[in-house]
Every structure is written in C-alpha cells, then in structure tokens.
Amino acid sequence: MKEVEFAESAFKHGFAQEDFFELLAGKYIKLRSQRGLAGVYELFGRSLAGEYIHVIYRGLAHEKAIRVFHMSPMTQQQTRRFKRMIRK
C-alpha cells in the first residue's frame, strides 16, 4: 500500500484517518475525478460504523504516496449510486 498523507481539509466534516482505512478494508468504488482533474480520484465506501463516505485524493508526484484532501458523507444521490454499483 502507498503511504497516505492527510491534508487538514480532509477532517473538515468530522471524519478521521481511521474512517479512510476502514473504507479501504471493505467494498468501495474508485473513480477518476468527476470534475476532470488530472491525477485526482474519488472513493465511495463505508466505515465500519456504516457511514457512507466520499473521499477525494491526489497521487503525489513521486507516486509513492497519496494525499487525501476531502472526506465527507455521501449525498443521497451518491449513496443510491454506490448501492446500485456495489451490488453488481
């Protein structure tokens, strides 16, 4: 696994580093940035507490690490999409 750095902005919505790693331990969806940003990816998944989490991160230039800069609850639309996609 790559090294993970967290920007201060990642914790703005009350999530912690542990929530990110819990998301990775379960089923999740990884997509390229929906805004078309180069090198930016989005993750959709759940914490062990069952919270639906949306994470945005960027691969760092040396490619040995990623920088998580956003973690927030999924919107209702994102949650519906996640549930549909994860069932497949």
mmCIF file as gemmi writes it, N, C-alpha and C atoms, coordinates in Angstrom:
data_model
loop_
_atom_site.group_PDB
_atom_site.id
_atom_site.type_symbol
_atom_site.label_atom_id
_atom_site.label_alt_id
_atom_site.label_comp_id
_atom_site.label_asym_id
_atom_site.label_entity_id
_atom_site.label_seq_id
_atom_site.pdbx_PDB_ins_code
_atom_site.Cartn_x
_atom_site.Cartn_y
_atom_site.Cartn_z
_atom_site.occupancy
_atom_site.B_iso_or_equiv
_atom_site.pdbx_formal_charge
_atom_site.auth_seq_id
_atom_site.auth_asym_id
_atom_site.pdbx_PDB_model_num
ATOM 1 N N . MET Axp A 1 ? 0.838 -1.184 0 1 0 ? 1 A 1
ATOM 2 C CA . MET Axp A 1 ? 0 0 0 1 0 ? 1 A 1
ATOM 3 C C . MET Axp A 1 ? 0.881 1.246 0 1 0 ? 1 A 1
ATOM 4 N N . LYS Axp A 2 ? 0.424 2.253 -0.696 1 0 ? 2 A 1
ATOM 5 C CA . LYS Axp A 2 ? 1.154 3.514 -0.743 1 0 ? 2 A 1
ATOM 6 C C . LYS Axp A 2 ? 1.034 4.245 0.592 1 0 ? 2 A 1
ATOM 7 N N . GLU Axp A 3 ? 1.981 5.109 0.834 1 0 ? 3 A 1
ATOM 8 C CA . GLU Axp A 3 ? 1.941 5.972 2.009 1 0 ? 3 A 1
ATOM 9 C C . GLU Axp A 3 ? 0.779 6.951 1.84 1 0 ? 3 A 1
ATOM 10 N N . VAL Axp A 4 ? 0.12 7.287 2.929 1 0 ? 4 A 1
ATOM 11 C CA . VAL Axp A 4 ? -1.036 8.191 2.875 1 0 ? 4 A 1
ATOM 12 C C . VAL Axp A 4 ? -0.756 9.421 3.718 1 0 ? 4 A 1
ATOM 13 N N . GLU Axp A 5 ? -0.938 10.587 3.106 1 0 ? 5 A 1
ATOM 14 C CA . GLU Axp A 5 ? -0.843 11.865 3.809 1 0 ? 5 A 1
ATOM 15 C C . GLU Axp A 5 ? -2.248 12.463 3.843 1 0 ? 5 A 1
ATOM 16 N N . PHE Axp A 6 ? -2.561 13.161 4.908 1 0 ? 6 A 1
ATOM 17 C CA . PHE Axp A 6 ? -3.878 13.775 5.043 1 0 ? 6 A 1
ATOM 18 C C . PHE Axp A 6 ? -3.734 15.293 5.144 1 0 ? 6 A 1
ATOM 19 N N . ALA Axp A 7 ? -4.439 16.002 4.288 1 0 ? 7 A 1
ATOM 20 C CA . ALA Axp A 7 ? -4.493 17.467 4.39 1 0 ? 7 A 1
ATOM 21 C C . ALA Axp A 7 ? -5.442 17.816 5.533 1 0 ? 7 A 1
ATOM 22 N N . GLU Axp A 8 ? -5.255 18.95 6.137 1 0 ? 8 A 1
ATOM 23 C CA . GLU Axp A 8 ? -6.131 19.397 7.227 1 0 ? 8 A 1
ATOM 24 C C . GLU Axp A 8 ? -7.59 19.444 6.768 1 0 ? 8 A 1
ATOM 25 N N . SER Axp A 9 ? -7.809 19.791 5.511 1 0 ? 9 A 1
ATOM 26 C CA . SER Axp A 9 ? -9.164 19.894 4.974 1 0 ? 9 A 1
ATOM 27 C C . SER Axp A 9 ? -9.899 18.546 4.956 1 0 ? 9 A 1
ATOM 28 N N . ALA Axp A 10 ? -9.177 17.44 5.015 1 0 ? 10 A 1
ATOM 29 C CA . ALA Axp A 10 ? -9.797 16.117 4.995 1 0 ? 10 A 1
ATOM 30 C C . ALA Axp A 10 ? -10.675 15.876 6.225 1 0 ? 10 A 1
ATOM 31 N N . PHE Axp A 11 ? -10.399 16.592 7.301 1 0 ? 11 A 1
ATOM 32 C CA . PHE Axp A 11 ? -11.106 16.353 8.558 1 0 ? 11 A 1
ATOM 33 C C . PHE Axp A 11 ? -12.224 17.363 8.82 1 0 ? 11 A 1
ATOM 34 N N . LYS Axp A 12 ? -12.499 18.203 7.846 1 0 ? 12 A 1
ATOM 35 C CA . LYS Axp A 12 ? -13.486 19.28 7.976 1 0 ? 12 A 1
ATOM 36 C C . LYS Axp A 12 ? -14.886 18.761 8.344 1 0 ? 12 A 1
ATOM 37 N N . HIS Axp A 13 ? -15.245 17.576 7.861 1 0 ? 13 A 1
ATOM 38 C CA . HIS Axp A 13 ? -16.601 17.046 8.083 1 0 ? 13 A 1
ATOM 39 C C . HIS Axp A 13 ? -16.668 16.026 9.214 1 0 ? 13 A 1
ATOM 40 N N . GLY Axp A 14 ? -15.628 15.98 10.036 1 0 ? 14 A 1
ATOM 41 C CA . GLY Axp A 14 ? -15.664 15.148 11.227 1 0 ? 14 A 1
ATOM 42 C C . GLY Axp A 14 ? -15.152 13.725 11.065 1 0 ? 14 A 1
ATOM 43 N N . PHE Axp A 15 ? -14.665 13.372 9.902 1 0 ? 15 A 1
ATOM 44 C CA . PHE Axp A 15 ? -14.105 12.038 9.716 1 0 ? 15 A 1
ATOM 45 C C . PHE Axp A 15 ? -12.648 12.015 10.169 1 0 ? 15 A 1
ATOM 46 N N . ALA Axp A 16 ? -12.159 10.826 10.508 1 0 ? 16 A 1
ATOM 47 C CA . ALA Axp A 16 ? -10.789 10.651 10.985 1 0 ? 16 A 1
ATOM 48 C C . ALA Axp A 16 ? -10.017 9.747 10.03 1 0 ? 16 A 1
ATOM 49 N N . GLN Axp A 17 ? -8.719 9.663 10.214 1 0 ? 17 A 1
ATOM 50 C CA . GLN Axp A 17 ? -7.882 8.794 9.39 1 0 ? 17 A 1
ATOM 51 C C . GLN Axp A 17 ? -8.407 7.361 9.397 1 0 ? 17 A 1
ATOM 52 N N . GLU Axp A 18 ? -8.855 6.903 10.545 1 0 ? 18 A 1
ATOM 53 C CA . GLU Axp A 18 ? -9.358 5.539 10.674 1 0 ? 18 A 1
ATOM 54 C C . GLU Axp A 18 ? -10.517 5.269 9.722 1 0 ? 18 A 1
ATOM 55 N N . ASP Axp A 19 ? -11.366 6.279 9.51 1 0 ? 19 A 1
ATOM 56 C CA . ASP Axp A 19 ? -12.502 6.114 8.597 1 0 ? 19 A 1
ATOM 57 C C . ASP Axp A 19 ? -12.022 5.817 7.184 1 0 ? 19 A 1
ATOM 58 N N . PHE Axp A 20 ? -10.956 6.475 6.764 1 0 ? 20 A 1
ATOM 59 C CA . PHE Axp A 20 ? -10.394 6.236 5.434 1 0 ? 20 A 1
ATOM 60 C C . PHE Axp A 20 ? -9.913 4.784 5.309 1 0 ? 20 A 1
ATOM 61 N N . PHE Axp A 21 ? -9.184 4.313 6.294 1 0 ? 21 A 1
ATOM 62 C CA . PHE Axp A 21 ? -8.651 2.952 6.241 1 0 ? 21 A 1
ATOM 63 C C . PHE Axp A 21 ? -9.759 1.901 6.372 1 0 ? 21 A 1
ATOM 64 N N . GLU Axp A 22 ? -10.812 2.217 7.125 1 0 ? 22 A 1
ATOM 65 C CA . GLU Axp A 22 ? -11.964 1.316 7.214 1 0 ? 22 A 1
ATOM 66 C C . GLU Axp A 22 ? -12.659 1.205 5.867 1 0 ? 22 A 1
ATOM 67 N N . LEU Axp A 23 ? -12.778 2.326 5.16 1 0 ? 23 A 1
ATOM 68 C CA . LEU Axp A 23 ? -13.368 2.312 3.818 1 0 ? 23 A 1
ATOM 69 C C . LEU Axp A 23 ? -12.584 1.366 2.915 1 0 ? 23 A 1
ATOM 70 N N . LEU Axp A 24 ? -11.264 1.441 2.971 1 0 ? 24 A 1
ATOM 71 C CA . LEU Axp A 24 ? -10.423 0.589 2.131 1 0 ? 24 A 1
ATOM 72 C C . LEU Axp A 24 ? -10.53 -0.888 2.497 1 0 ? 24 A 1
ATOM 73 N N . ALA Axp A 25 ? -10.874 -1.187 3.738 1 0 ? 25 A 1
ATOM 74 C CA . ALA Axp A 25 ? -10.968 -2.577 4.189 1 0 ? 25 A 1
ATOM 75 C C . ALA Axp A 25 ? -12.234 -3.261 3.674 1 0 ? 25 A 1
ATOM 76 N N . GLY Axp A 26 ? -13.214 -2.479 3.242 1 0 ? 26 A 1
ATOM 77 C CA . GLY Axp A 26 ? -14.471 -3.042 2.748 1 0 ? 26 A 1
ATOM 78 C C . GLY Axp A 26 ? -14.607 -2.881 1.247 1 0 ? 26 A 1
ATOM 79 N N . LYS Axp A 27 ? -15.829 -3.019 0.768 1 0 ? 27 A 1
ATOM 80 C CA . LYS Axp A 27 ? -16.105 -2.812 -0.654 1 0 ? 27 A 1
ATOM 81 C C . LYS Axp A 27 ? -16.18 -1.311 -0.911 1 0 ? 27 A 1
ATOM 82 N N . TYR Axp A 28 ? -15.529 -0.88 -1.97 1 0 ? 28 A 1
ATOM 83 C CA . TYR Axp A 28 ? -15.565 0.536 -2.329 1 0 ? 28 A 1
ATOM 84 C C . TYR Axp A 28 ? -15.475 0.687 -3.84 1 0 ? 28 A 1
ATOM 85 N N . ILE Axp A 29 ? -15.79 1.879 -4.293 1 0 ? 29 A 1
ATOM 86 C CA . ILE Axp A 29 ? -15.729 2.205 -5.719 1 0 ? 29 A 1
ATOM 87 C C . ILE Axp A 29 ? -14.702 3.312 -5.889 1 0 ? 29 A 1
ATOM 88 N N . LYS Axp A 30 ? -13.827 3.152 -6.877 1 0 ? 30 A 1
ATOM 89 C CA . LYS Axp A 30 ? -12.817 4.168 -7.193 1 0 ? 30 A 1
ATOM 90 C C . LYS Axp A 30 ? -13.107 4.699 -8.589 1 0 ? 30 A 1
ATOM 91 N N . LEU Axp A 31 ? -13.215 6.017 -8.71 1 0 ? 31 A 1
ATOM 92 C CA . LEU Axp A 31 ? -13.475 6.684 -9.99 1 0 ? 31 A 1
ATOM 93 C C . LEU Axp A 31 ? -12.473 7.807 -10.2 1 0 ? 31 A 1
ATOM 94 N N . ARG Axp A 32 ? -12.211 8.126 -11.457 1 0 ? 32 A 1
ATOM 95 C CA . ARG Axp A 32 ? -11.425 9.326 -11.746 1 0 ? 32 A 1
ATOM 96 C C . ARG Axp A 32 ? -12.247 10.537 -11.324 1 0 ? 32 A 1
ATOM 97 N N . SER Axp A 33 ? -11.584 11.638 -11.096 1 0 ? 33 A 1
ATOM 98 C CA . SER Axp A 33 ? -12.265 12.857 -10.673 1 0 ? 33 A 1
ATOM 99 C C . SER Axp A 33 ? -13.449 13.156 -11.585 1 0 ? 33 A 1
ATOM 100 N N . GLN Axp A 34 ? -14.607 13.371 -10.992 1 0 ? 34 A 1
ATOM 101 C CA . GLN Axp A 34 ? -15.798 13.702 -11.766 1 0 ? 34 A 1
ATOM 102 C C . GLN Axp A 34 ? -15.711 15.119 -12.328 1 0 ? 34 A 1
ATOM 103 N N . ARG Axp A 35 ? -14.751 15.89 -11.849 1 0 ? 35 A 1
ATOM 104 C CA . ARG Axp A 35 ? -14.54 17.247 -12.354 1 0 ? 35 A 1
ATOM 105 C C . ARG Axp A 35 ? -13.433 17.294 -13.401 1 0 ? 35 A 1
ATOM 106 N N . GLY Axp A 36 ? -12.88 16.125 -13.727 1 0 ? 36 A 1
ATOM 107 C CA . GLY Axp A 36 ? -11.861 16.054 -14.763 1 0 ? 36 A 1
ATOM 108 C C . GLY Axp A 36 ? -10.472 16.49 -14.333 1 0 ? 36 A 1
ATOM 109 N N . LEU Axp A 37 ? -10.204 16.513 -13.044 1 0 ? 37 A 1
ATOM 110 C CA . LEU Axp A 37 ? -8.893 16.929 -12.553 1 0 ? 37 A 1
ATOM 111 C C . LEU Axp A 37 ? -7.87 15.809 -12.753 1 0 ? 37 A 1
ATOM 112 N N . ALA Axp A 38 ? -6.755 16.119 -13.356 1 0 ? 38 A 1
ATOM 113 C CA . ALA Axp A 38 ? -5.712 15.128 -13.631 1 0 ? 38 A 1
ATOM 114 C C . ALA Axp A 38 ? -5.1 14.619 -12.333 1 0 ? 38 A 1
ATOM 115 N N . GLY Axp A 39 ? -4.952 13.303 -12.231 1 0 ? 39 A 1
ATOM 116 C CA . GLY Axp A 39 ? -4.306 12.706 -11.073 1 0 ? 39 A 1
ATOM 117 C C . GLY Axp A 39 ? -5.147 12.686 -9.812 1 0 ? 39 A 1
ATOM 118 N N . VAL Axp A 40 ? -6.436 13.037 -9.932 1 0 ? 40 A 1
ATOM 119 C CA . VAL Axp A 40 ? -7.326 13.077 -8.773 1 0 ? 40 A 1
ATOM 120 C C . VAL Axp A 40 ? -8.358 11.962 -8.9 1 0 ? 40 A 1
ATOM 121 N N . TYR Axp A 41 ? -8.601 11.264 -7.78 1 0 ? 41 A 1
ATOM 122 C CA . TYR Axp A 41 ? -9.533 10.139 -7.761 1 0 ? 41 A 1
ATOM 123 C C . TYR Axp A 41 ? -10.532 10.294 -6.63 1 0 ? 41 A 1
ATOM 124 N N . GLU Axp A 42 ? -11.683 9.643 -6.791 1 0 ? 42 A 1
ATOM 125 C CA . GLU Axp A 42 ? -12.725 9.655 -5.779 1 0 ? 42 A 1
ATOM 126 C C . GLU Axp A 42 ? -13.009 8.235 -5.331 1 0 ? 42 A 1
ATOM 127 N N . LEU Axp A 43 ? -13.205 8.058 -4.044 1 0 ? 43 A 1
ATOM 128 C CA . LEU Axp A 43 ? -13.58 6.771 -3.475 1 0 ? 43 A 1
ATOM 129 C C . LEU Axp A 43 ? -14.95 6.91 -2.821 1 0 ? 43 A 1
ATOM 130 N N . PHE Axp A 44 ? -15.758 5.88 -2.973 1 0 ? 44 A 1
ATOM 131 C CA . PHE Axp A 44 ? -17.059 5.817 -2.33 1 0 ? 44 A 1
ATOM 132 C C . PHE Axp A 44 ? -17.122 4.5 -1.575 1 0 ? 44 A 1
ATOM 133 N N . GLY Axp A 45 ? -17.403 4.561 -0.274 1 0 ? 45 A 1
ATOM 134 C CA . GLY Axp A 45 ? -17.448 3.344 0.523 1 0 ? 45 A 1
ATOM 135 C C . GLY Axp A 45 ? -18.062 3.615 1.879 1 0 ? 45 A 1
ATOM 136 N N . ARG Axp A 46 ? -17.867 2.651 2.79 1 0 ? 46 A 1
ATOM 137 C CA . ARG Axp A 46 ? -18.463 2.761 4.114 1 0 ? 46 A 1
ATOM 138 C C . ARG Axp A 46 ? -17.424 2.523 5.208 1 0 ? 46 A 1
ATOM 139 N N . SER Axp A 47 ? -17.647 3.172 6.319 1 0 ? 47 A 1
ATOM 140 C CA . SER Axp A 47 ? -16.828 2.923 7.503 1 0 ? 47 A 1
ATOM 141 C C . SER Axp A 47 ? -17.384 1.687 8.205 1 0 ? 47 A 1
ATOM 142 N N . LEU Axp A 48 ? -16.673 1.182 9.196 1 0 ? 48 A 1
ATOM 143 C CA . LEU Axp A 48 ? -17.168 0.033 9.958 1 0 ? 48 A 1
ATOM 144 C C . LEU Axp A 48 ? -18.431 0.378 10.736 1 0 ? 48 A 1
ATOM 145 N N . ALA Axp A 49 ? -18.632 1.658 11.021 1 0 ? 49 A 1
ATOM 146 C CA . ALA Axp A 49 ? -19.839 2.116 11.712 1 0 ? 49 A 1
ATOM 147 C C . ALA Axp A 49 ? -21.024 2.229 10.751 1 0 ? 49 A 1
ATOM 148 N N . GLY Axp A 50 ? -20.789 1.979 9.456 1 0 ? 50 A 1
ATOM 149 C CA . GLY Axp A 50 ? -21.864 2.016 8.468 1 0 ? 50 A 1
ATOM 150 C C . GLY Axp A 50 ? -22.077 3.36 7.79 1 0 ? 50 A 1
ATOM 151 N N . GLU Axp A 51 ? -21.209 4.323 8.06 1 0 ? 51 A 1
ATOM 152 C CA . GLU Axp A 51 ? -21.349 5.639 7.437 1 0 ? 51 A 1
ATOM 153 C C . GLU Axp A 51 ? -20.888 5.574 5.984 1 0 ? 51 A 1
ATOM 154 N N . TYR Axp A 52 ? -21.644 6.198 5.099 1 0 ? 52 A 1
ATOM 155 C CA . TYR Axp A 52 ? -21.287 6.263 3.688 1 0 ? 52 A 1
ATOM 156 C C . TYR Axp A 52 ? -20.348 7.452 3.495 1 0 ? 52 A 1
ATOM 157 N N . ILE Axp A 53 ? -19.145 7.185 2.991 1 0 ? 53 A 1
ATOM 158 C CA . ILE Axp A 53 ? -18.099 8.21 2.923 1 0 ? 53 A 1
ATOM 159 C C . ILE Axp A 53 ? -17.657 8.443 1.48 1 0 ? 53 A 1
ATOM 160 N N . HIS Axp A 54 ? -17.471 9.701 1.151 1 0 ? 54 A 1
ATOM 161 C CA . HIS Axp A 54 ? -16.932 10.137 -0.141 1 0 ? 54 A 1
ATOM 162 C C . HIS Axp A 54 ? -15.544 10.721 0.13 1 0 ? 54 A 1
ATOM 163 N N . VAL Axp A 55 ? -14.521 10.156 -0.521 1 0 ? 55 A 1
ATOM 164 C CA . VAL Axp A 55 ? -13.135 10.585 -0.32 1 0 ? 55 A 1
ATOM 165 C C . VAL Axp A 55 ? -12.561 11.068 -1.643 1 0 ? 55 A 1
ATOM 166 N N . ILE Axp A 56 ? -11.819 12.154 -1.604 1 0 ? 56 A 1
ATOM 167 C CA . ILE Axp A 56 ? -11.116 12.639 -2.792 1 0 ? 56 A 1
ATOM 168 C C . ILE Axp A 56 ? -9.63 12.721 -2.444 1 0 ? 56 A 1
ATOM 169 N N . TYR Axp A 57 ? -8.81 12.171 -3.343 1 0 ? 57 A 1
ATOM 170 C CA . TYR Axp A 57 ? -7.365 12.186 -3.098 1 0 ? 57 A 1
ATOM 171 C C . TYR Axp A 57 ? -6.597 12.407 -4.397 1 0 ? 57 A 1
ATOM 172 N N . ARG Axp A 58 ? -5.337 12.759 -4.234 1 0 ? 58 A 1
ATOM 173 C CA . ARG Axp A 58 ? -4.448 13.016 -5.366 1 0 ? 58 A 1
ATOM 174 C C . ARG Axp A 58 ? -3.198 12.163 -5.188 1 0 ? 58 A 1
ATOM 175 N N . GLY Axp A 59 ? -2.737 11.573 -6.286 1 0 ? 59 A 1
ATOM 176 C CA . GLY Axp A 59 ? -1.451 10.892 -6.267 1 0 ? 59 A 1
ATOM 177 C C . GLY Axp A 59 ? -0.36 11.948 -6.268 1 0 ? 59 A 1
ATOM 178 N N . LEU Axp A 60 ? 0.643 11.784 -5.421 1 0 ? 60 A 1
ATOM 179 C CA . LEU Axp A 60 ? 1.726 12.759 -5.353 1 0 ? 60 A 1
ATOM 180 C C . LEU Axp A 60 ? 2.756 12.493 -6.446 1 0 ? 60 A 1
ATOM 181 N N . ALA Axp A 61 ? 3.525 13.492 -6.788 1 0 ? 61 A 1
ATOM 182 C CA . ALA Axp A 61 ? 4.447 13.448 -7.927 1 0 ? 61 A 1
ATOM 183 C C . ALA Axp A 61 ? 5.373 12.238 -7.908 1 0 ? 61 A 1
ATOM 184 N N . HIS Axp A 62 ? 5.856 11.868 -6.751 1 0 ? 62 A 1
ATOM 185 C CA . HIS Axp A 62 ? 6.794 10.743 -6.689 1 0 ? 62 A 1
ATOM 186 C C . HIS Axp A 62 ? 6.063 9.395 -6.725 1 0 ? 62 A 1
ATOM 187 N N . GLU Axp A 63 ? 4.698 9.415 -6.756 1 0 ? 63 A 1
ATOM 188 C CA . GLU Axp A 63 ? 3.866 8.217 -6.892 1 0 ? 63 A 1
ATOM 189 C C . GLU Axp A 63 ? 4.04 7.176 -5.798 1 0 ? 63 A 1
ATOM 190 N N . LYS Axp A 64 ? 4.72 7.5 -4.74 1 0 ? 64 A 1
ATOM 191 C CA . LYS Axp A 64 ? 4.861 6.559 -3.632 1 0 ? 64 A 1
ATOM 192 C C . LYS Axp A 64 ? 3.878 6.881 -2.517 1 0 ? 64 A 1
ATOM 193 N N . ALA Axp A 65 ? 3.108 7.943 -2.712 1 0 ? 65 A 1
ATOM 194 C CA . ALA Axp A 65 ? 2.158 8.368 -1.683 1 0 ? 65 A 1
ATOM 195 C C . ALA Axp A 65 ? 0.928 8.999 -2.326 1 0 ? 65 A 1
ATOM 196 N N . ILE Axp A 66 ? -0.129 9.062 -1.553 1 0 ? 66 A 1
ATOM 197 C CA . ILE Axp A 66 ? -1.322 9.804 -1.965 1 0 ? 66 A 1
ATOM 198 C C . ILE Axp A 66 ? -1.622 10.836 -0.892 1 0 ? 66 A 1
ATOM 199 N N . ARG Axp A 67 ? -2.343 11.876 -1.286 1 0 ? 67 A 1
ATOM 200 C CA . ARG Axp A 67 ? -2.732 12.926 -0.336 1 0 ? 67 A 1
ATOM 201 C C . ARG Axp A 67 ? -4.251 13.014 -0.338 1 0 ? 67 A 1
ATOM 202 N N . VAL Axp A 68 ? -4.86 12.658 0.785 1 0 ? 68 A 1
ATOM 203 C CA . VAL Axp A 68 ? -6.313 12.744 0.956 1 0 ? 68 A 1
ATOM 204 C C . VAL Axp A 68 ? -6.63 14.174 1.365 1 0 ? 68 A 1
ATOM 205 N N . PHE Axp A 69 ? -7.484 14.835 0.581 1 0 ? 69 A 1
ATOM 206 C CA . PHE Axp A 69 ? -7.805 16.218 0.94 1 0 ? 69 A 1
ATOM 207 C C . PHE Axp A 69 ? -9.288 16.457 1.169 1 0 ? 69 A 1
ATOM 208 N N . HIS Axp A 70 ? -10.112 15.405 1.031 1 0 ? 70 A 1
ATOM 209 C CA . HIS Axp A 70 ? -11.551 15.591 1.258 1 0 ? 70 A 1
ATOM 210 C C . HIS Axp A 70 ? -12.174 14.276 1.709 1 0 ? 70 A 1
ATOM 211 N N . MET Axp A 71 ? -12.904 14.302 2.807 1 0 ? 71 A 1
ATOM 212 C CA . MET Axp A 71 ? -13.735 13.184 3.262 1 0 ? 71 A 1
ATOM 213 C C . MET Axp A 71 ? -15.038 13.779 3.768 1 0 ? 71 A 1
ATOM 214 N N . SER Axp A 72 ? -16.138 13.331 3.181 1 0 ? 72 A 1
ATOM 215 C CA . SER Axp A 72 ? -17.441 13.845 3.6 1 0 ? 72 A 1
ATOM 216 C C . SER Axp A 72 ? -18.485 12.747 3.482 1 0 ? 72 A 1
ATOM 217 N N . PRO Axp A 73 ? -19.644 12.952 4.114 1 0 ? 73 A 1
ATOM 218 C CA . PRO Axp A 73 ? -20.719 11.986 3.933 1 0 ? 73 A 1
ATOM 219 C C . PRO Axp A 73 ? -21.179 12.014 2.465 1 0 ? 73 A 1
ATOM 220 N N . MET Axp A 74 ? -21.556 10.868 1.953 1 0 ? 74 A 1
ATOM 221 C CA . MET Axp A 74 ? -22.096 10.839 0.591 1 0 ? 74 A 1
ATOM 222 C C . MET Axp A 74 ? -23.439 11.552 0.573 1 0 ? 74 A 1
ATOM 223 N N . THR Axp A 75 ? -23.746 12.173 -0.551 1 0 ? 75 A 1
ATOM 224 C CA . THR Axp A 75 ? -25.08 12.74 -0.743 1 0 ? 75 A 1
ATOM 225 C C . THR Axp A 75 ? -26.055 11.585 -0.948 1 0 ? 75 A 1
ATOM 226 N N . GLN Axp A 76 ? -27.345 11.857 -0.928 1 0 ? 76 A 1
ATOM 227 C CA . GLN Axp A 76 ? -28.344 10.805 -1.172 1 0 ? 76 A 1
ATOM 228 C C . GLN Axp A 76 ? -28.157 10.193 -2.553 1 0 ? 76 A 1
ATOM 229 N N . GLN Axp A 77 ? -27.879 11.022 -3.537 1 0 ? 77 A 1
ATOM 230 C CA . GLN Axp A 77 ? -27.678 10.533 -4.897 1 0 ? 77 A 1
ATOM 231 C C . GLN Axp A 77 ? -26.437 9.634 -4.973 1 0 ? 77 A 1
ATOM 232 N N . GLN Axp A 78 ? -25.354 10.038 -4.34 1 0 ? 78 A 1
ATOM 233 C CA . GLN Axp A 78 ? -24.137 9.228 -4.321 1 0 ? 78 A 1
ATOM 234 C C . GLN Axp A 78 ? -24.373 7.893 -3.61 1 0 ? 78 A 1
ATOM 235 N N . THR Axp A 79 ? -25.13 7.935 -2.514 1 0 ? 79 A 1
ATOM 236 C CA . THR Axp A 79 ? -25.423 6.714 -1.765 1 0 ? 79 A 1
ATOM 237 C C . THR Axp A 79 ? -26.226 5.742 -2.615 1 0 ? 79 A 1
ATOM 238 N N . ARG Axp A 80 ? -27.252 6.227 -3.323 1 0 ? 80 A 1
ATOM 239 C CA . ARG Axp A 80 ? -28.047 5.359 -4.207 1 0 ? 80 A 1
ATOM 240 C C . ARG Axp A 80 ? -27.172 4.75 -5.293 1 0 ? 80 A 1
ATOM 241 N N . ARG Axp A 81 ? -26.33 5.566 -5.9 1 0 ? 81 A 1
ATOM 242 C CA . ARG Axp A 81 ? -25.436 5.086 -6.959 1 0 ? 81 A 1
ATOM 243 C C . ARG Axp A 81 ? -24.471 4.029 -6.419 1 0 ? 81 A 1
ATOM 244 N N . PHE Axp A 82 ? -23.902 4.293 -5.258 1 0 ? 82 A 1
ATOM 245 C CA . PHE Axp A 82 ? -22.975 3.352 -4.632 1 0 ? 82 A 1
ATOM 246 C C . PHE Axp A 82 ? -23.669 2.017 -4.393 1 0 ? 82 A 1
ATOM 247 N N . LYS Axp A 83 ? -24.853 2.038 -3.812 1 0 ? 83 A 1
ATOM 248 C CA . LYS Axp A 83 ? -25.593 0.798 -3.524 1 0 ? 83 A 1
ATOM 249 C C . LYS Axp A 83 ? -25.881 0.013 -4.801 1 0 ? 83 A 1
ATOM 250 N N . ARG Axp A 84 ? -26.243 0.714 -5.857 1 0 ? 84 A 1
ATOM 251 C CA . ARG Axp A 84 ? -26.512 0.047 -7.15 1 0 ? 84 A 1
ATOM 252 C C . ARG Axp A 84 ? -25.244 -0.586 -7.693 1 0 ? 84 A 1
ATOM 253 N N . MET Axp A 85 ? -24.154 0.149 -7.689 1 0 ? 85 A 1
ATOM 254 C CA . MET Axp A 85 ? -22.903 -0.324 -8.292 1 0 ? 85 A 1
ATOM 255 C C . MET Axp A 85 ? -22.261 -1.452 -7.486 1 0 ? 85 A 1
ATOM 256 N N . ILE Axp A 86 ? -22.373 -1.411 -6.174 1 0 ? 86 A 1
ATOM 257 C CA . ILE Axp A 86 ? -21.701 -2.39 -5.335 1 0 ? 86 A 1
ATOM 258 C C . ILE Axp A 86 ? -22.417 -3.746 -5.399 1 0 ? 86 A 1
ATOM 259 N N . ARG Axp A 87 ? -23.711 -3.744 -5.739 1 0 ? 87 A 1
ATOM 260 C CA . ARG Axp A 87 ? -24.472 -4.991 -5.863 1 0 ? 87 A 1
ATOM 261 C C . ARG Axp A 87 ? -24.058 -5.812 -7.064 1 0 ? 87 A 1
ATOM 262 N N . LYS Axp A 88 ? -23.521 -5.164 -8.082 1 0 ? 88 A 1
ATOM 263 C CA . LYS Axp A 88 ? -23.168 -5.847 -9.343 1 0 ? 88 A 1
ATOM 264 C C . LYS Axp A 88 ? -22.058 -6.831 -9.162 1 0 ? 88 A 1
